[in-house]
């Protein structure tokens, strides 16, 4: 009986330990909280480009927004309310109600399948059209619009009125285009309200499983972060160490890197991998990303080979990686080795001018143990934090000095030329950020 009881206790203990392990590591997260007292984002950064380039931005993970759930976000200078309707579609609208200015994303409710109801007085707006509606049939509400002739000085108009009638009819709020792709919801933001010129690729990743995610805050201009993918030489200085506890003379890392705009005429000639097994995997990825012809001018590609150096002598090809930067704020980095495949998705959300919220989302082979996925996130994040330390303290250089005899500086110059296309109208947009969006 004692033996049986011991076996039962041992079994239950094993189940409990596995449950705790499963709960902790099935979807492993490392989330840095925003430090409200931080002043690094107030430091002078030099003359910078506009803060909010045009393109697709991450809004949330699909699993973070359930049907009927409403949230709000400040993103690229805009206050946005977003929600998943009972029709299971995600909608995003300007956050403030044009009736009395309440934030729809704080206390708002989903109504009529695709609409959001204001928590203040119940005005309801359709997420598709932006119209204020009265019923499930989406019948428009007819309202009268008034305004102050001069709200800052509160003066009367010629009729002696402090508030004057200017219009009557339907009322709309601004809606945003959103797309849900492979477990992440993206929102299109453009300073001139232009329609999307490219789409994020819906990659073939069914064989990979969502396993982990990190969230970090970085104090720098948004361009500093994606520019890392074109900065070849910084790998030799910032990312040389394998682990803090292992001396570099014993184990170190060596990176060989190439980068190019996908629209370059010499792209395949310069970027095709010389090793056959790497070339086959590369072709598998290129076949997915290069079929999207509209994306090609707005996509930059990175090829990265990682070597482990033992005793500063023996060199082993450990991993090969291919990264696709799509637009100003989204990167898909595929890492392949002899035993596993990993997809890292980097997304940047500009919270303020010099405050960036950076996500790294990890997809791995389903057969890998959960702890290994967590380790991969830790290893990747460790390298990112080396960069963050520099980003938080650097300025943005208006005058650029390059040694164009080196490929690494040529790549930096070409990358900045390429990235500049995302700023069309952004400076004028920032000047008008005090204006409400209705």
N, C-alpha and C positions, 0 to 999 in steps of 0.2 A: 504493500500500500504506500509506504514511504517512497519507494522507487517510482511508483506511478505518479504520485504527487509531485515528485521532483521533475519527472518528464513533462508533466503538464505545465509546471511553473517555467521550466526551461523553454518550452514551446511558446507559451504566452509572452515570455520575455523577448524571444526572438521575433515574434510577430510585432510586438510593440516597438522594438528597436528599428525594424524594417519600416514600420509605418512612419516613425519620426524621421528616418532617413529619406523616405519617399516624399513626405510632406515638405521637407527642407530643400531637397535637390531636384525634384521633378521639374519645377520651374524656378531656377535659382536667380535671385535678384540682388543687386548691390545698388542701393539708391542713396545718393547724397542729397541732403536737405539744403534748400536755399538759405544761405546765411543772410538774414535781413540786415545785420549790422556790417556786412562787408562793404568796404569802400573802394575796393580795387576797380570796380566798374566806373568810378568817378575820376580815376586818374587820367591825366592828359595822354593821348595816344598819338599825337601828331595829326596832320591832315589826312583824313580817311575818305574812301569812297562812301556812298550812301550805305545805310545800315541794313536795308531790307531789299536785297535783290529779288528779281521776279522768278517764280518757278513753283514747282510742287514742293510742299512741306508736309512732314508727318503731322497728323492731328492726334492720333492715338493708336494703340493696338486694338484690334477688333474685339478681343476678349475683355477690354476695359470698358466697353460700352454695351450694356444689355438693352433689349427692347424696352422702351418706356423710360430709359435713363437720360437725364439732361445734365450737361456740364458746361463750364465756361472756361475760356482761355484768353490770355493776352499773347498774341503772336504777330510778329512783324509790324508792331505799332497799331494793330487792330484788336478791338475787343470783340470776341466771337462767342456766341452760344451755339453749342452743337448737341445733337441728340440722335438717338435711334428710334425711329417711329415704330408703331406696332406693326407696320408693314415690313419691318426689319431693315429698312434702308436708313443710312446715315444722312443727316441734313445739318447744314451750318448756315447761320444767319448772323447779321449784325446784332450785337448783344442788347442794345438799348431800345426799349419800347418807345415809339414816337408819340404815345399818349402822354405819359408822365415821366418817362425816362428810367423806368425800372430795368434792372438787368435780367433779361429773360433766362439766362443761364444759372441764376441763383434763385431757386424756388419755383422755376417754371415747370409746367407739366405738359406731357405729350397728350394731344387731343386730336380727334378726327384722323387717326392713323398717321398722317404726315405733317401735322401741325404742332405748334408750341403755343401754350397759353401763358400769358403774362401773370405772374404771381400777385400783381398789385390790384388790377381791376378786371382781369379776365379777357383782355383783348387777345385774339387768337390769330396767328400768322401761319400761312402755308409755307412749308420748307421748300417746296418746288418753285412756286411763283413769287413768294414774298408777300402776297396779298393778305390783308387783314380780312378775315372771313367770319360769317355769322353761324354757319352750320356745317354739317358733314358733307353737304353738297357743294361746299366751298363758295357759297354765295357771298360776294364782296360786301363789306361794311362801307357805308357811305358816311364820310365825316367832313367836318369843316375845319380848315387849317387857319390858325391865327399865328401872328408873330409880333414881337416887340419891334417897333421902328428903329430903336436904338437901345439895345438891352444894357449896354455898359453905362450909359448916362440916364437911362429910363426917362426919356423925353416924350412929349405928346406929338402926334401927327397933326396935320392941318385940320382934322375934324375934332381935335381935342381928345383923341383916344391914346391910351398908353399901349394897348394891344389891338392890332388891326387884323381884319379878315383878309386873307390873300387867296384862298382857293376852297373849293368844295368838290368832293368826289371820293374815289377809291384812294386807299393809302397802302403803300408797300414799304417793306424793309429790304435791305440788301441781302441777297442770298449768295452763297459761295458754292463753286463746283467742288464736289468731293468724289473720290474713288477709293474703293476698298480692294486692295491687291495683296494676295498672299498673307493675310492676317494683319495687315497694317492699313489704316485709313489715311489717305493723303488729301490735302486741300490745295487748290490752285490760288495763288495770290499774285496779282500783277498790279503795278502802280497805275497803269493806264486802263485797267479793266480789259485788257486784251484776252482773247481766247487762248487756250494752251497751244503752244507750237510743237510740243512733244508729249509723250506719255512715258510713265515709269514702266519698265519691262515686267511683265508677269512671267517670272522665270519658271523653269521646270525643276521644282524643288520638292515634289511629292515624296521623294525618298528621304528627305531630311525632316527632322522634327524640331519644333520650337522648344528650346531647353533653358535659355537664360537671357537676362537683360541687365544692363547697367545704365544708370542715369547720373550724369555729372554736370556741374555748372562750371563754365569757363568764362573768364573775364577778358575778352579781346574782341576785335572786329571779326565778324563772321567769316570773312575771306581767309583769315589766318589758318582756320581749321582744315578746310578742304585743300588748301595749298600744300599741306603736308604731303599729300599724295604725289606731288610733282617735285618735292625737295629731295633729290637723290642723296646728296652728301650728308644730310643730317642723320641718316641711318648709321653712318660710321661713327658718329660721336654720341648720339642720344640713345641708340638702341643696340649697343654692343654687348651689354651685360645680359646674361641668361637668367641668373637669379642672384639676389643680394648675398646669399649665404655661400655661393660658390665663387671662388676667386677667378678672375678673368684668365689667369695663366693656365688654369685647369680646364675650364669650359668657357668659351665665348661664342658670340654669334657674328656671322658675316652675311651681309645682304648685298645682292646684286639686283639692280633695278633699272627698268626702262619705262618711259611714259610717253604718250602721244595722243593727240586729238584724233578721234575716230574718223574724222573727215579728211585727214591728211592723205595725200595721194600715195605716199610711201608707207602707209600704215602696216600693211601685211608684210612687206619686205623687212621692215625694221622690228616688228613686234612678234613675228612667228618664232616660237621656241625651238632651239636647236636639238633638244632631246625629244625623241619620238614619243615616249609615254606622256610627257608634258604637252607636246604638240597635239596629241589626240584629245586630251582633256580640254585644252585651249580651243580647239575647233568645235567641240561640243558646246562650249560657252558662246563662242563667236556666232555660231549658227542661231542661237537664241536672241542675242542682243543686236546683231546687225541686220536682222530681218525687219526691224523697226526703222525704216528709212528716215522718218521725220526726226528721230532721236539723234541720229549720227552727228549732226553739227553741234549738238548740245551734250555730247558725251566725251569724256576723257578716259583713257584706259591706262592701267598700271600693270606691269608685269614684274613680279618680285620673286626671287629665289633666295631661300634661307639656308645657310650652311652652319653646321655645328663644328667648331674648331676645338680639338682636344690638344692640350699641352702646347698650344700655339704652333702646331705642326700638322696634325692630321685633320683633313677637311672632309666632311660628309654632307652630301646634299640631303637635307632633312625634309623641307617642304617647298612647294612652289605655289604661288598665289597669283590670281588675276583679279584686278579690281575695276569696276565700272562706276565712274562718277557721272550721275545723271542730273544735270542741272546744278543749282548752287548749293544744295543742302542734303543730297542723298547719295550714298555710296553702297554698292554691293561688292563685298570682297570674298572671293572663293579661295579657300585654303585646302590644298590636297597633299596628302602624304601616302605612304605605302599602306597604311592601316585605317585611315579615316578621311572624311571630307567634312569641312565646316563652311558655313556661309555666315559671315558677319555683315549685318546691315547697320550702317551708321546713318543717323538722322540728326539734323541740327534744327532746333527751334529758337529763333531769336526772341528772347523775352524782353530785353531792352537793348539800347544801342550797343553796349559793351557787355551784355550778359547773354550767354548762349547756353541753352539746355541741350546736352549732347547725349544721344541714346546709342548704345551698342547692343543689338539684338542677335542672339546666337541660335543658329539652326545646325544640328549635327545628325549623323547617322543614328537611327533608332537603336542599333545594337550596342552603342557605346554606353557604359554605365553612367548613371546620373552624376556621380562625383567627378567623372572625367570632364563632363560638359562644364561643371562649375569651375574646374581647374582651368579649362581653356578660357573661360571668361576672365578669371583672375589674371592669367598670363597676358591676355590681350590688354586688359585694363591697366596692368602694371606698366606696359610700354606706353599707353596713352597718357598716364599720369606724368611720365617723364616730359612729354610734350606740354602738358597743361602747366607745369611749373614755369616753362619759358613763355607760353602764351600769356599767362597772367601778368607778366612783368615787362613785355616788350611793347614797342611803339610800331605804328604802321608807317613805312617809309614812303614818302611822296617822291623823292628823288632816288632812283635805283641805280646801283653800280654793279655791273656784271662782268665777270671774266668769260667772255664769249668764246675763248679758246677751249673751254671745257664744256662737255655735253651737259653736265649737271646745271650750270647756269643758263645755258641755252634753253633747257627744259623749263626752268623757272620763268624766264622771260616769255616764252611761248604760252605757258599756262596762264599767266596774268593777262595776256592779250585775249586768250580764249574766254576767261571768266568774266571779263569786262562787259560782254554782251548781255549779261543778266541785269544790268543797272539802268536800262532804258526807262526814263521817267521817274526813277526812284528818288532823285534829289528833290524834285518838285512835290512828290508825294509826301516826303518827310516834312516839308514846310507847312503842309496843310493838315497835319495830324491833330490839331486842336479842333477841327471841324467834326461834327457828328456825321454819321453815315446815312441818315435818312434824308 
